[in-house]
Each structure stands twice: as structure tokens, then as C-alpha cells.
Amino acid sequence: MILAILSMSAIIILSLYVFLLKRDIKKMNDQFQTIENERNQLIELNLVDSSLNSLAESINNQLLKQKSIRIASVRRESELKETISNISHDLRTPLTAIVGYLQLLEREDLSEKQQEYIQIILEKALVMRDLTHSFFELSYYESKEVEIDLEQINLSNLLIDEILRETASFEKKSIIPEIDIQEDCWVYADKKILTRIIQNILANILQHGEDTAQFVLFKNEKTVLKISNHYDPSLEIDSSRLFDRFYTSDGSRSGKGNGLGLSIVKLLAEKLNTTVSATAEEGLFTIQVEFVNWIRQKS
């Protein structure tokens, strides 16, 4: 009888221990799942079994190591971006001076061969200036917490203003703008960032475009900005890589710069929670920006 009572007590104690053990294992699992989202948390160590406490302590040590690695990685990335930004800033001043002096030399009474050399140097200097500016802009938007000042903007008027601002540049490049812009397309965005998006797209057209550039803006469920331009069809362009930072189509022969401009467009579009996409096929490059159209038209 006593043996039966002892056996029953042992079973009850063992069952209770197993219950507590399973509870603690579930507790550890729940905490671990939470830690994936809240990385500053650690697993509690007041568990029923010493082996579980030892396991939890080992996991916590690994979590702390991983946290340290992440912090160091973020710090190095931040320092690298700041270094790029500083170098780009330092390069812009002498490059601006170089471009200015070359433009002055253009006006001098030079031989045809000298003029040719000046044009080549000036072209390369302008490419370097644009490149350093793009590096500075990209590193700025990536490394700093840019404040987003949202407001209602008439995208139709803003787009027309920016196109008109580049009229002389379009004429110089012999590119004819074709405009199909619906009136009063209002969006909710940061005006400075939205303007930079448009300016970078226009700069891409002026750098790579030929013949014509089509500007289409309309609204239905969304407000859609669609800009297309012709380019040299002999260039092989990978549409899937158009927003890569340093992607260039046939870069060794074209000499027409880098992919930073479109990378900046995508980065800025993401800050406005808008969708941007691009395609390049059969000599026609198209970039499309979509805005959620929930703003009522102003009266």
C-alpha cells in the first residue's frame, strides 16, 4: 500500500515537473519569437531546470554577440557613407572651378584642335562633377534621417514647371518634349523630394535620350506619372538592373555616366511610399511613378 502511494506521488511529482518543463520550454520559445522583432530583449533565466537555464544563458550570450556585430556593422556603414559624403563635398568645389575655367577657355581665340581638346576635357569634367554630386546626394539621403514634410502638391503644375526649366537643355540636345498632362493631379508628398525625383529623371533623359521624350500624367485609382525617351537601340540594357547604383549599359563605350541618378529616384520614391518601375526595350526607356490617389481635387 505504501509502495503504491509512493509510486503515485512520484508520478504526480514527475508529471508536475514535466508540465513545468514544457511550460518553460514554451515560454523560452515565445520569448525567442519576440526577440526576433525586439532585439534588445533577452530570455529570462528563472526557469525550473538548471539545464534550461544554462541553455537560455548560452542563447543570450549569442544574442548579445550578434547585437554587438550588428551595431558595429551599422556604425561602419554610417562612417563609410559619411566619408563618401565628405569626399564628394570636397571634390565638388575644385571640379566646379575646373569647369568654370574650361568654359572661359572656350571663349578664347583658340585653334580648331585646341577647341576640340577643350571640349573633351570639359565633357569629362562635367561627368566627374555630376558623379560627385550624385555620390553626395545618395550618401546624404541614405545616412541622414531626412524629415518628410508632407503637403498637397499639384503634380501637374510642378511637372510642367520643371520641363520648362529645362527647355534650353532639351533644345541643345535636340530632344523634343511631347506632353500629355492631365490638369490638377494632386498628390500628398514632400515637395523638395518630389522635385528631386523629377529633376533626376529629366537629367537621365538629357544624358541618355534621343529624338523625343514623352511626359504622360493622369489619375484614376492612382495618380500615374509615365516618362519615356528614345535611346540608342544598339545598347544592351538589363531592365532588372536599372535601379542598381553603378549599373551602366555598355559603359565602356558610351561614356555617359553612371546609374546613381535612377538609384536616387528609387530611394526618394521609397521615402514617399510611392512605387517606381522602369523598362528599356527596343530603344525606348520608360520610367513610371505611381502615387496612391486619395486626395480630393482642390476647388
Steps between C-alpha positions, in 0.01 A plus 500: 500500500780737595686409179192586295467835676869575440469400134193721459680791668803451277276496192325819616832672572646384168187610314519840671869528411430406137217756495728772637776398261266522199371832628851640522591366154188667358589817692852495352361447151250785539774732625732397218228577243457844659874561498501469120295820486626670816873438493577673829325230702663190649358168620413487871715265709265415791409160356417180687786295360868592531573356155237727350651796685839408356351475150323835541826659620686365194229636271518839672878510455459433129228765475730755665783409262271534199375834630857624536580387145191680366585820686858491371378433146252788511771729641746404225237549231409839645867603512552385141200700378619805690849460350354476148289807570800698625723395207225586252454838663874570490522404132208715387672833567816444289298328226265799481804726463647276228173506305480878537853558368444259209185686405698822504765340275225409252451870434865561419638519147632145480587277211255235387714228657522689830122548501458128445726421796318751721165338413628154589643618833184699578278202426701275731509766771120537484461123533726504809308794648165327449639177642630665820169685538310172467728333755441787741124493449472122534715487814302791648162336456630163620695616804273767644150491642341719237190673633200444276276808478181367341263740327250507216685570175366565153725255316370621163632852560824381660579270206431774243719747693793257507466419128494870412805555719693257276378642167844629398661167591244308292567729204877457537460120497246516213241319712135592440272473808155352429260587781172331599435629851159485662419814697481514879659169592547553873727280709600493865879523514808694603549771238881507517529122468239483223683775311831310531335188360381691193834678458695172513271345238543805276878486549494134391310597183745779420795266555376196310196608296458555127237654269192528723392472864139423595347629823169344600315578824150378585288392795247224561529273805859625514687800369747371243803684359645330194810638326655340192795585277677343206857378534760337277343159424844345454553524876414184690312603815401264781165633628533304824813697592392854408480609864834347600738768624782449254330325213594639160387370166800441278690736727840443347390645166221743576679707764166641608536481872369274772184354644491716812226729370239226474618348827427834666157509333412163652636595842301825508186331368518250785519787750168626358350147506449513124566228244761548227579263213697518176533310174732524203418318177531561128667837549234640733569566868195550726484588868171498687419647842168414665340697784201384702227739388296567813521881499190685394540746216526858620222732393 
